Amino acid sequence: MTDQQQPNIRALPASEAAARLEEPDALVLDVRTPGEYVQAHLPGAINIDFYGPTLRQELEELDRDAPMLLYCRSGQRSGNLHGLLTELGFRDVVDVHGGLIEWVNAELPVDR
């Protein structure tokens, strides 16, 4: 038996994913462009541009053991990161299904 925890990356509806904001050590990761980020983002979110040339390098600097809440605008970019996050060893990732669009539609908090 191995000590290494299996990766757990799952997409959840915004209403369920919002519980991750209550976790004190949670990492909230917005993978939209900086221009999208400044318009509105989840409380406490950090921005790493999915299209940026340093995406992998910036992800490698994050705590792989911290619970993560991942999102983009619609869920496309964040969904495309599941493989890379698994490869890099992230263990507990909740991806907001439908992205910020669904988050706002669910009337959940955003910072502007």
Chimera marker file (.cmm) of the C-alpha trace (Angstrom):
<marker_set name="trace">
<marker id="1" x="0.000" y="0.000" z="0.000" r="1" g="1" b="0" radius="0.5"/>
<marker id="2" x="1.298" y="3.477" z="-0.826" r="1" g="1" b="0" radius="0.5"/>
<marker id="3" x="1.325" y="6.634" z="1.298" r="1" g="1" b="0" radius="0.5"/>
<marker id="4" x="0.710" y="8.761" z="-1.762" r="1" g="1" b="0" radius="0.5"/>
<marker id="5" x="-2.836" y="10.071" z="-1.912" r="1" g="1" b="0" radius="0.5"/>
<marker id="6" x="-4.615" y="9.659" z="-5.238" r="1" g="1" b="0" radius="0.5"/>
<marker id="7" x="-5.518" y="12.898" z="-7.011" r="1" g="1" b="0" radius="0.5"/>
<marker id="8" x="-9.103" y="13.987" z="-6.562" r="1" g="1" b="0" radius="0.5"/>
<marker id="9" x="-10.187" y="16.475" z="-9.226" r="1" g="1" b="0" radius="0.5"/>
<marker id="10" x="-13.912" y="16.907" z="-9.635" r="1" g="1" b="0" radius="0.5"/>
<marker id="11" x="-16.291" y="19.402" z="-11.209" r="1" g="1" b="0" radius="0.5"/>
<marker id="12" x="-19.136" y="20.517" z="-8.957" r="1" g="1" b="0" radius="0.5"/>
<marker id="13" x="-22.032" y="22.930" z="-9.422" r="1" g="1" b="0" radius="0.5"/>
<marker id="14" x="-21.291" y="26.419" z="-8.120" r="1" g="1" b="0" radius="0.5"/>
<marker id="15" x="-23.708" y="25.974" z="-5.214" r="1" g="1" b="0" radius="0.5"/>
<marker id="16" x="-21.697" y="22.970" z="-3.953" r="1" g="1" b="0" radius="0.5"/>
<marker id="17" x="-18.261" y="24.297" z="-4.899" r="1" g="1" b="0" radius="0.5"/>
<marker id="18" x="-18.876" y="27.434" z="-2.822" r="1" g="1" b="0" radius="0.5"/>
<marker id="19" x="-18.274" y="25.430" z="0.374" r="1" g="1" b="0" radius="0.5"/>
<marker id="20" x="-14.579" y="25.381" z="-0.530" r="1" g="1" b="0" radius="0.5"/>
<marker id="21" x="-14.408" y="29.144" z="0.221" r="1" g="1" b="0" radius="0.5"/>
<marker id="22" x="-15.079" y="28.302" z="3.881" r="1" g="1" b="0" radius="0.5"/>
<marker id="23" x="-11.934" y="26.174" z="4.156" r="1" g="1" b="0" radius="0.5"/>
<marker id="24" x="-9.260" y="28.345" z="5.811" r="1" g="1" b="0" radius="0.5"/>
<marker id="25" x="-6.316" y="26.981" z="3.801" r="1" g="1" b="0" radius="0.5"/>
<marker id="26" x="-8.138" y="26.766" z="0.459" r="1" g="1" b="0" radius="0.5"/>
<marker id="27" x="-6.470" y="28.112" z="-2.654" r="1" g="1" b="0" radius="0.5"/>
<marker id="28" x="-8.873" y="29.856" z="-5.052" r="1" g="1" b="0" radius="0.5"/>
<marker id="29" x="-7.424" y="29.834" z="-8.563" r="1" g="1" b="0" radius="0.5"/>
<marker id="30" x="-8.823" y="31.928" z="-11.420" r="1" g="1" b="0" radius="0.5"/>
<marker id="31" x="-7.330" y="30.849" z="-14.759" r="1" g="1" b="0" radius="0.5"/>
<marker id="32" x="-8.892" y="33.580" z="-16.892" r="1" g="1" b="0" radius="0.5"/>
<marker id="33" x="-6.927" y="36.442" z="-18.424" r="1" g="1" b="0" radius="0.5"/>
<marker id="34" x="-5.861" y="39.360" z="-16.200" r="1" g="1" b="0" radius="0.5"/>
<marker id="35" x="-8.403" y="41.550" z="-18.016" r="1" g="1" b="0" radius="0.5"/>
<marker id="36" x="-11.219" y="39.162" z="-17.141" r="1" g="1" b="0" radius="0.5"/>
<marker id="37" x="-9.960" y="38.863" z="-13.559" r="1" g="1" b="0" radius="0.5"/>
<marker id="38" x="-10.078" y="42.609" z="-12.834" r="1" g="1" b="0" radius="0.5"/>
<marker id="39" x="-13.715" y="42.805" z="-13.953" r="1" g="1" b="0" radius="0.5"/>
<marker id="40" x="-14.894" y="40.268" z="-11.343" r="1" g="1" b="0" radius="0.5"/>
<marker id="41" x="-13.425" y="37.311" z="-9.466" r="1" g="1" b="0" radius="0.5"/>
<marker id="42" x="-14.165" y="35.014" z="-6.561" r="1" g="1" b="0" radius="0.5"/>
<marker id="43" x="-13.219" y="36.327" z="-3.107" r="1" g="1" b="0" radius="0.5"/>
<marker id="44" x="-9.559" y="35.655" z="-2.341" r="1" g="1" b="0" radius="0.5"/>
<marker id="45" x="-8.785" y="34.364" z="-5.837" r="1" g="1" b="0" radius="0.5"/>
<marker id="46" x="-5.329" y="34.490" z="-7.336" r="1" g="1" b="0" radius="0.5"/>
<marker id="47" x="-5.005" y="34.839" z="-11.091" r="1" g="1" b="0" radius="0.5"/>
<marker id="48" x="-2.831" y="32.609" z="-13.257" r="1" g="1" b="0" radius="0.5"/>
<marker id="49" x="-3.582" y="33.135" z="-16.945" r="1" g="1" b="0" radius="0.5"/>
<marker id="50" x="-4.376" y="29.851" z="-18.712" r="1" g="1" b="0" radius="0.5"/>
<marker id="51" x="-2.930" y="31.342" z="-21.911" r="1" g="1" b="0" radius="0.5"/>
<marker id="52" x="0.118" y="32.867" z="-20.212" r="1" g="1" b="0" radius="0.5"/>
<marker id="53" x="3.607" y="31.623" z="-21.103" r="1" g="1" b="0" radius="0.5"/>
<marker id="54" x="4.385" y="30.904" z="-17.431" r="1" g="1" b="0" radius="0.5"/>
<marker id="55" x="1.253" y="28.869" z="-16.592" r="1" g="1" b="0" radius="0.5"/>
<marker id="56" x="3.117" y="25.672" z="-15.696" r="1" g="1" b="0" radius="0.5"/>
<marker id="57" x="5.836" y="27.509" z="-13.763" r="1" g="1" b="0" radius="0.5"/>
<marker id="58" x="3.265" y="29.453" z="-11.722" r="1" g="1" b="0" radius="0.5"/>
<marker id="59" x="1.281" y="26.291" z="-10.960" r="1" g="1" b="0" radius="0.5"/>
<marker id="60" x="4.469" y="24.548" z="-9.813" r="1" g="1" b="0" radius="0.5"/>
<marker id="61" x="4.937" y="27.272" z="-7.181" r="1" g="1" b="0" radius="0.5"/>
<marker id="62" x="1.573" y="26.529" z="-5.512" r="1" g="1" b="0" radius="0.5"/>
<marker id="63" x="1.005" y="24.207" z="-2.541" r="1" g="1" b="0" radius="0.5"/>
<marker id="64" x="-0.036" y="20.890" z="-4.073" r="1" g="1" b="0" radius="0.5"/>
<marker id="65" x="-1.556" y="19.695" z="-0.789" r="1" g="1" b="0" radius="0.5"/>
<marker id="66" x="-3.833" y="22.712" z="-0.273" r="1" g="1" b="0" radius="0.5"/>
<marker id="67" x="-7.478" y="22.226" z="-1.228" r="1" g="1" b="0" radius="0.5"/>
<marker id="68" x="-8.100" y="24.151" z="-4.452" r="1" g="1" b="0" radius="0.5"/>
<marker id="69" x="-11.157" y="25.834" z="-5.941" r="1" g="1" b="0" radius="0.5"/>
<marker id="70" x="-10.511" y="26.219" z="-9.674" r="1" g="1" b="0" radius="0.5"/>
<marker id="71" x="-12.540" y="28.234" z="-12.170" r="1" g="1" b="0" radius="0.5"/>
<marker id="72" x="-12.562" y="30.203" z="-15.415" r="1" g="1" b="0" radius="0.5"/>
<marker id="73" x="-15.381" y="31.949" z="-17.281" r="1" g="1" b="0" radius="0.5"/>
<marker id="74" x="-17.372" y="28.925" z="-18.479" r="1" g="1" b="0" radius="0.5"/>
<marker id="75" x="-15.473" y="25.845" z="-17.291" r="1" g="1" b="0" radius="0.5"/>
<marker id="76" x="-13.608" y="25.170" z="-20.539" r="1" g="1" b="0" radius="0.5"/>
<marker id="77" x="-10.133" y="26.401" z="-19.552" r="1" g="1" b="0" radius="0.5"/>
<marker id="78" x="-10.326" y="25.069" z="-16.009" r="1" g="1" b="0" radius="0.5"/>
<marker id="79" x="-11.511" y="21.703" z="-17.345" r="1" g="1" b="0" radius="0.5"/>
<marker id="80" x="-8.540" y="21.589" z="-19.695" r="1" g="1" b="0" radius="0.5"/>
<marker id="81" x="-6.204" y="21.930" z="-16.697" r="1" g="1" b="0" radius="0.5"/>
<marker id="82" x="-7.263" y="18.701" z="-14.965" r="1" g="1" b="0" radius="0.5"/>
<marker id="83" x="-4.534" y="16.651" z="-16.664" r="1" g="1" b="0" radius="0.5"/>
<marker id="84" x="-1.763" y="19.122" z="-15.889" r="1" g="1" b="0" radius="0.5"/>
<marker id="85" x="-2.863" y="19.520" z="-12.270" r="1" g="1" b="0" radius="0.5"/>
<marker id="86" x="-2.840" y="15.729" z="-11.872" r="1" g="1" b="0" radius="0.5"/>
<marker id="87" x="0.595" y="15.530" z="-13.492" r="1" g="1" b="0" radius="0.5"/>
<marker id="88" x="1.909" y="18.200" z="-11.117" r="1" g="1" b="0" radius="0.5"/>
<marker id="89" x="0.560" y="16.330" z="-8.091" r="1" g="1" b="0" radius="0.5"/>
<marker id="90" x="-2.365" y="18.467" z="-6.956" r="1" g="1" b="0" radius="0.5"/>
<marker id="91" x="-4.496" y="16.223" z="-4.765" r="1" g="1" b="0" radius="0.5"/>
<marker id="92" x="-7.759" y="17.987" z="-3.927" r="1" g="1" b="0" radius="0.5"/>
<marker id="93" x="-9.248" y="20.180" z="-6.652" r="1" g="1" b="0" radius="0.5"/>
<marker id="94" x="-12.845" y="21.319" z="-7.043" r="1" g="1" b="0" radius="0.5"/>
<marker id="95" x="-13.542" y="22.819" z="-10.478" r="1" g="1" b="0" radius="0.5"/>
<marker id="96" x="-16.597" y="25.094" z="-10.672" r="1" g="1" b="0" radius="0.5"/>
<marker id="97" x="-18.799" y="23.467" z="-13.321" r="1" g="1" b="0" radius="0.5"/>
<marker id="98" x="-19.922" y="26.246" z="-15.660" r="1" g="1" b="0" radius="0.5"/>
<marker id="99" x="-17.294" y="28.640" z="-14.308" r="1" g="1" b="0" radius="0.5"/>
<marker id="100" x="-17.888" y="32.202" z="-13.202" r="1" g="1" b="0" radius="0.5"/>
<marker id="101" x="-21.005" y="32.381" z="-15.383" r="1" g="1" b="0" radius="0.5"/>
<marker id="102" x="-22.741" y="29.739" z="-13.258" r="1" g="1" b="0" radius="0.5"/>
<marker id="103" x="-21.270" y="31.196" z="-10.048" r="1" g="1" b="0" radius="0.5"/>
<marker id="104" x="-22.872" y="34.576" z="-10.795" r="1" g="1" b="0" radius="0.5"/>
<marker id="105" x="-26.130" y="32.932" z="-11.924" r="1" g="1" b="0" radius="0.5"/>
<marker id="106" x="-26.252" y="31.182" z="-8.537" r="1" g="1" b="0" radius="0.5"/>
<marker id="107" x="-25.926" y="34.638" z="-6.917" r="1" g="1" b="0" radius="0.5"/>
<marker id="108" x="-22.735" y="33.678" z="-5.086" r="1" g="1" b="0" radius="0.5"/>
<marker id="109" x="-20.266" y="36.382" z="-3.969" r="1" g="1" b="0" radius="0.5"/>
<marker id="110" x="-17.770" y="38.017" z="-6.328" r="1" g="1" b="0" radius="0.5"/>
<marker id="111" x="-15.240" y="40.792" z="-5.815" r="1" g="1" b="0" radius="0.5"/>
<marker id="112" x="-15.126" y="43.618" z="-8.332" r="1" g="1" b="0" radius="0.5"/>
<link id1="1" id2="2" r="1" g="1" b="0" radius="0.2"/>
<link id1="2" id2="3" r="1" g="1" b="0" radius="0.2"/>
<link id1="3" id2="4" r="1" g="1" b="0" radius="0.2"/>
<link id1="4" id2="5" r="1" g="1" b="0" radius="0.2"/>
<link id1="5" id2="6" r="1" g="1" b="0" radius="0.2"/>
<link id1="6" id2="7" r="1" g="1" b="0" radius="0.2"/>
<link id1="7" id2="8" r="1" g="1" b="0" radius="0.2"/>
<link id1="8" id2="9" r="1" g="1" b="0" radius="0.2"/>
<link id1="9" id2="10" r="1" g="1" b="0" radius="0.2"/>
<link id1="10" id2="11" r="1" g="1" b="0" radius="0.2"/>
<link id1="11" id2="12" r="1" g="1" b="0" radius="0.2"/>
<link id1="12" id2="13" r="1" g="1" b="0" radius="0.2"/>
<link id1="13" id2="14" r="1" g="1" b="0" radius="0.2"/>
<link id1="14" id2="15" r="1" g="1" b="0" radius="0.2"/>
<link id1="15" id2="16" r="1" g="1" b="0" radius="0.2"/>
<link id1="16" id2="17" r="1" g="1" b="0" radius="0.2"/>
<link id1="17" id2="18" r="1" g="1" b="0" radius="0.2"/>
<link id1="18" id2="19" r="1" g="1" b="0" radius="0.2"/>
<link id1="19" id2="20" r="1" g="1" b="0" radius="0.2"/>
<link id1="20" id2="21" r="1" g="1" b="0" radius="0.2"/>
<link id1="21" id2="22" r="1" g="1" b="0" radius="0.2"/>
<link id1="22" id2="23" r="1" g="1" b="0" radius="0.2"/>
<link id1="23" id2="24" r="1" g="1" b="0" radius="0.2"/>
<link id1="24" id2="25" r="1" g="1" b="0" radius="0.2"/>
<link id1="25" id2="26" r="1" g="1" b="0" radius="0.2"/>
<link id1="26" id2="27" r="1" g="1" b="0" radius="0.2"/>
<link id1="27" id2="28" r="1" g="1" b="0" radius="0.2"/>
<link id1="28" id2="29" r="1" g="1" b="0" radius="0.2"/>
<link id1="29" id2="30" r="1" g="1" b="0" radius="0.2"/>
<link id1="30" id2="31" r="1" g="1" b="0" radius="0.2"/>
<link id1="31" id2="32" r="1" g="1" b="0" radius="0.2"/>
<link id1="32" id2="33" r="1" g="1" b="0" radius="0.2"/>
<link id1="33" id2="34" r="1" g="1" b="0" radius="0.2"/>
<link id1="34" id2="35" r="1" g="1" b="0" radius="0.2"/>
<link id1="35" id2="36" r="1" g="1" b="0" radius="0.2"/>
<link id1="36" id2="37" r="1" g="1" b="0" radius="0.2"/>
<link id1="37" id2="38" r="1" g="1" b="0" radius="0.2"/>
<link id1="38" id2="39" r="1" g="1" b="0" radius="0.2"/>
<link id1="39" id2="40" r="1" g="1" b="0" radius="0.2"/>
<link id1="40" id2="41" r="1" g="1" b="0" radius="0.2"/>
<link id1="41" id2="42" r="1" g="1" b="0" radius="0.2"/>
<link id1="42" id2="43" r="1" g="1" b="0" radius="0.2"/>
<link id1="43" id2="44" r="1" g="1" b="0" radius="0.2"/>
<link id1="44" id2="45" r="1" g="1" b="0" radius="0.2"/>
<link id1="45" id2="46" r="1" g="1" b="0" radius="0.2"/>
<link id1="46" id2="47" r="1" g="1" b="0" radius="0.2"/>
<link id1="47" id2="48" r="1" g="1" b="0" radius="0.2"/>
<link id1="48" id2="49" r="1" g="1" b="0" radius="0.2"/>
<link id1="49" id2="50" r="1" g="1" b="0" radius="0.2"/>
<link id1="50" id2="51" r="1" g="1" b="0" radius="0.2"/>
<link id1="51" id2="52" r="1" g="1" b="0" radius="0.2"/>
<link id1="52" id2="53" r="1" g="1" b="0" radius="0.2"/>
<link id1="53" id2="54" r="1" g="1" b="0" radius="0.2"/>
<link id1="54" id2="55" r="1" g="1" b="0" radius="0.2"/>
<link id1="55" id2="56" r="1" g="1" b="0" radius="0.2"/>
<link id1="56" id2="57" r="1" g="1" b="0" radius="0.2"/>
<link id1="57" id2="58" r="1" g="1" b="0" radius="0.2"/>
<link id1="58" id2="59" r="1" g="1" b="0" radius="0.2"/>
<link id1="59" id2="60" r="1" g="1" b="0" radius="0.2"/>
<link id1="60" id2="61" r="1" g="1" b="0" radius="0.2"/>
<link id1="61" id2="62" r="1" g="1" b="0" radius="0.2"/>
<link id1="62" id2="63" r="1" g="1" b="0" radius="0.2"/>
<link id1="63" id2="64" r="1" g="1" b="0" radius="0.2"/>
<link id1="64" id2="65" r="1" g="1" b="0" radius="0.2"/>
<link id1="65" id2="66" r="1" g="1" b="0" radius="0.2"/>
<link id1="66" id2="67" r="1" g="1" b="0" radius="0.2"/>
<link id1="67" id2="68" r="1" g="1" b="0" radius="0.2"/>
<link id1="68" id2="69" r="1" g="1" b="0" radius="0.2"/>
<link id1="69" id2="70" r="1" g="1" b="0" radius="0.2"/>
<link id1="70" id2="71" r="1" g="1" b="0" radius="0.2"/>
<link id1="71" id2="72" r="1" g="1" b="0" radius="0.2"/>
<link id1="72" id2="73" r="1" g="1" b="0" radius="0.2"/>
<link id1="73" id2="74" r="1" g="1" b="0" radius="0.2"/>
<link id1="74" id2="75" r="1" g="1" b="0" radius="0.2"/>
<link id1="75" id2="76" r="1" g="1" b="0" radius="0.2"/>
<link id1="76" id2="77" r="1" g="1" b="0" radius="0.2"/>
<link id1="77" id2="78" r="1" g="1" b="0" radius="0.2"/>
<link id1="78" id2="79" r="1" g="1" b="0" radius="0.2"/>
<link id1="79" id2="80" r="1" g="1" b="0" radius="0.2"/>
<link id1="80" id2="81" r="1" g="1" b="0" radius="0.2"/>
<link id1="81" id2="82" r="1" g="1" b="0" radius="0.2"/>
<link id1="82" id2="83" r="1" g="1" b="0" radius="0.2"/>
<link id1="83" id2="84" r="1" g="1" b="0" radius="0.2"/>
<link id1="84" id2="85" r="1" g="1" b="0" radius="0.2"/>
<link id1="85" id2="86" r="1" g="1" b="0" radius="0.2"/>
<link id1="86" id2="87" r="1" g="1" b="0" radius="0.2"/>
<link id1="87" id2="88" r="1" g="1" b="0" radius="0.2"/>
<link id1="88" id2="89" r="1" g="1" b="0" radius="0.2"/>
<link id1="89" id2="90" r="1" g="1" b="0" radius="0.2"/>
<link id1="90" id2="91" r="1" g="1" b="0" radius="0.2"/>
<link id1="91" id2="92" r="1" g="1" b="0" radius="0.2"/>
<link id1="92" id2="93" r="1" g="1" b="0" radius="0.2"/>
<link id1="93" id2="94" r="1" g="1" b="0" radius="0.2"/>
<link id1="94" id2="95" r="1" g="1" b="0" radius="0.2"/>
<link id1="95" id2="96" r="1" g="1" b="0" radius="0.2"/>
<link id1="96" id2="97" r="1" g="1" b="0" radius="0.2"/>
<link id1="97" id2="98" r="1" g="1" b="0" radius="0.2"/>
<link id1="98" id2="99" r="1" g="1" b="0" radius="0.2"/>
<link id1="99" id2="100" r="1" g="1" b="0" radius="0.2"/>
<link id1="100" id2="101" r="1" g="1" b="0" radius="0.2"/>
<link id1="101" id2="102" r="1" g="1" b="0" radius="0.2"/>
<link id1="102" id2="103" r="1" g="1" b="0" radius="0.2"/>
<link id1="103" id2="104" r="1" g="1" b="0" radius="0.2"/>
<link id1="104" id2="105" r="1" g="1" b="0" radius="0.2"/>
<link id1="105" id2="106" r="1" g="1" b="0" radius="0.2"/>
<link id1="106" id2="107" r="1" g="1" b="0" radius="0.2"/>
<link id1="107" id2="108" r="1" g="1" b="0" radius="0.2"/>
<link id1="108" id2="109" r="1" g="1" b="0" radius="0.2"/>
<link id1="109" id2="110" r="1" g="1" b="0" radius="0.2"/>
<link id1="110" id2="111" r="1" g="1" b="0" radius="0.2"/>
<link id1="111" id2="112" r="1" g="1" b="0" radius="0.2"/>
</marker_set>
